[in-house]
Amino acid sequence: MSVLFVCASPRGRQSSSLWLSEYVEAALPAGTEVDRVMLGDLGLEEADPASDPRLEDLVGRMRSARVVVWVLGLYTFGVPSGLRLLFDRLLTTTATADFAGRGAVALLTSARFQDDRVLDRLRLVSEQLGFGWIGDVSVLGNPVTGFESGQPLVRLAKRIAGEIAEVVQGGPVPPARSLPVERSVLAPGPDRGPGRGDPLSDLASPGPDLRGLPAGPSPILVLTGTSADVDPSVAEAIAAIRDAATRPVEVLDLARVRLRHCTGCYACNRELAGRCVQPDALQAVRGRMSRAGAVVVVSRAGAAMPDLALRRLAERMWGDCHRPPFTGIPGAVAVVRGGPVADLAGDDLALFLSLTGIRVVGRWTDAPPDPEVRRQAVALEIRRLERAMDEGVDEPDRYSVTASRLAFRDMALRWSFYLRADYRYHRLNGLLADRPRWRDLGFRLMARSERLFRAMVAGGRRTAERRHAHRLDVLRRERGQA
Ligand SMILES: Cc1cc2nc3c(=O)[nH]c(=O)nc-3n(C[C@H](O)[C@H](O)[C@H](O)COP(=O)(O)O)c2cc1C
């Protein structure tokens, strides 16, 4: 088999990235052997990665392909958590020799907010797995309204199909751009050990926001993506925070919290409050965050990304990025065992926290080899954090945060799809002032009327499906004539 499409959207067959991949498939030369894996159907084993026949089967299919194509939508500035899990498993169980001489491609659909961040990461991970990076396509699209008409969608699909075909027909794969990163960094091992249950299970029932309130001053909430009892570096980070803090410190081990992955249902966009509607511990976690005096996130950097549990949290809090609930709470980000890619995972986390309203005032890694120096580094950052808790943060945001926030808002504004969670913010901040009045009126109606919003979404989907079928038809006919 020549080309393997690995489709990672949690929306499965209803996803827009799948549509994009179908254009690419239809543009491949007739006779090209193609295989397709829907990651959601595969159901990779999270608990016991060592003996997962589904993973072995997938690795076998990847090895027999000449080109592997990652097909995905962008989920809160990152890859869908199913793909994050797959990367973890591949980096743990394979060696670069397994995929040497093969090419990788990414097909991404999104609102184009931070698409390049994710494409760069996909390239890095693919190269570390042993693939040569052929290229990528990133298009504006969503599964509800489809693709923006007028964008060079089909031309891009044909271009990348041509590049894939060259490699399938024996052309060279490009050499790596990235230097090798140790597997101990990219695949740092399990994130949670056996035993102890979900620390929030008693809070996952209705009304979590009112329970478990700690007495006394607001605590520093430490969210860890890996359990302290499976990774001593995480334990060391927590101990250093406790030593340095003069406030109570509350630790929430997200690796043990039952957080489902985002299903891509878009309810967070439909909901005025922007909250995820899946019934699990998410609201309890959000409750803890909103009551915290400060939030510190501790992660490793497997696959050069935040831990899986933190990836899930970010995905599920997409609506919170649109309607930030934690405005004014100071925060800090720590990445342990991240080696040369620590800053990549740290940047992802800082961006996520910033868009939920948290002001990231501290950051550190465990780079210093001397444990005493590492402790000092943590102490300095915790002092800075506590000062921000006492005095507030009046320092203006730096360029990257300001630019990201503005770009995010601008894109949300252009995409009326995000309206319901965003509308109030846009109106309060005067962002609708210089827009055509009819559009503002349309926004207002949709923000008020659930029915109108649903009708618009259903109508958009029907049109999108019609256009999709037409594009595929044209591409297939062209191939037939070639
Ligand atoms: C939970 C969630 C998070 C999203 N995060 C981003 C994002 O960070 N940047 C962006 O440009 N688009 C984002 N989007 C929009 C999706 O990337 C876009 O709709 C994409 O087409 C979905 O692909 P799929 O249908 O293949 O899953 C998000 C959508 C959802 C539902």
PDBQT file of the ligand as one rigid body, heavy atoms in Angstrom, charges set to zero:
ROOT
HETATM    1  C1  LIG A 501     -13.037  22.394  20.723  1.00  0.00    +0.000 C 
HETATM    2  C2  LIG A 501     -12.580  23.111  19.489  1.00  0.00    +0.000 A 
HETATM    3  C3  LIG A 501     -11.346  23.742  19.471  1.00  0.00    +0.000 A 
HETATM    4  C4  LIG A 501     -10.923  24.419  18.339  1.00  0.00    +0.000 A 
HETATM    5  N1  LIG A 501      -9.716  25.061  18.358  1.00  0.00    +0.000 NA
HETATM    6  C5  LIG A 501      -9.305  25.750  17.281  1.00  0.00    +0.000 A 
HETATM    7  C6  LIG A 501      -8.073  26.468  17.297  1.00  0.00    +0.000 A 
HETATM    8  O1  LIG A 501      -7.328  26.487  18.263  1.00  0.00    +0.000 OA
HETATM    9  N2  LIG A 501      -7.718  27.159  16.186  1.00  0.00    +0.000 N 
HETATM   10  C7  LIG A 501      -8.506  27.181  15.078  1.00  0.00    +0.000 A 
HETATM   11  O2  LIG A 501      -8.141  27.823  14.118  1.00  0.00    +0.000 OA
HETATM   12  N3  LIG A 501      -9.655  26.483  15.023  1.00  0.00    +0.000 NA
HETATM   13  C8  LIG A 501     -10.082  25.787  16.099  1.00  0.00    +0.000 A 
HETATM   14  N4  LIG A 501     -11.274  25.111  16.072  1.00  0.00    +0.000 N 
HETATM   15  C9  LIG A 501     -12.004  25.018  14.806  1.00  0.00    +0.000 C 
HETATM   16  C10 LIG A 501     -11.682  23.676  14.146  1.00  0.00    +0.000 C 
HETATM   17  O3  LIG A 501     -10.302  23.526  13.966  1.00  0.00    +0.000 OA
HETATM   18  C11 LIG A 501     -12.320  23.563  12.777  1.00  0.00    +0.000 C 
HETATM   19  O4  LIG A 501     -13.705  23.611  12.910  1.00  0.00    +0.000 OA
HETATM   20  C12 LIG A 501     -11.879  22.291  12.063  1.00  0.00    +0.000 C 
HETATM   21  O5  LIG A 501     -12.365  22.319  10.775  1.00  0.00    +0.000 OA
HETATM   22  C13 LIG A 501     -12.360  21.036  12.734  1.00  0.00    +0.000 C 
HETATM   23  O6  LIG A 501     -11.865  19.963  12.004  1.00  0.00    +0.000 OA
HETATM   24  P1  LIG A 501     -12.603  18.557  11.949  1.00  0.00    +0.000 P 
HETATM   25  O7  LIG A 501     -13.998  18.828  11.464  1.00  0.00    +0.000 OA
HETATM   26  O8  LIG A 501     -11.828  17.765  10.979  1.00  0.00    +0.000 OA
HETATM   27  O9  LIG A 501     -12.575  18.021  13.319  1.00  0.00    +0.000 OA
HETATM   28  C14 LIG A 501     -11.729  24.439  17.186  1.00  0.00    +0.000 A 
HETATM   29  C15 LIG A 501     -12.973  23.793  17.198  1.00  0.00    +0.000 A 
HETATM   30  C16 LIG A 501     -13.390  23.139  18.336  1.00  0.00    +0.000 A 
HETATM   31  C17 LIG A 501     -14.739  22.453  18.346  1.00  0.00    +0.000 C 
ENDROOT
TORSDOF 0
